């Protein structure tokens, strides 16, 4: 839970940085929803399909809303493998898109 001013704590940022997102990307998303300021309006999830493989995807849209605490989370997320594997695009104004295959990690 963010501090009383809505900023992520050092412990929460450490958890994001160290999260085993290759093993549990959906758990990390759930965690982000708990620490993201204005998560009800700035985190959007939708189902989609990979244009090449046709696999079902979770499309995750994060918007910082200009909140510096959310920017801290994005900066920390960039040091996690989640960013390397699932990031799709960024737009000016603090908008980030990720695509995670629903069958990620399943054999």
ZIJO-V320410 format. One line per field, one symbol per residue. phi: phi as a letter, one per 40 degrees, with the letter a starting at -180 (. if undefined). psi: psi as a letter, one per 30 degrees, with the letter a starting at -180 (. if undefined). burial: 1 if it has 24 or more other ideal C-beta (glycine too) atoms within 12 Angstrom, else 0. Layout:
phi = ???
psi = ???
burial = ???
This chain:
phi = .dcccgcccccccccccccccccacccccdcdccbccgccbbbbbacabccccgccbccbbbbcggccccccccdccccbddcccbcbabbdhgbbbbbbcccdgcb
psi = klafggkkleeeeeeeefkiffeieeeeeeeefffkkhfffgkkklkakkfefgkklkjkkkkfggkfeeeeeeeeefglfeeeefkelklkghkkklkjkfgkfk.
burial = 01000001000110111010100011011011101110100110000000000000111111111010111111011001011001000000010111111001000
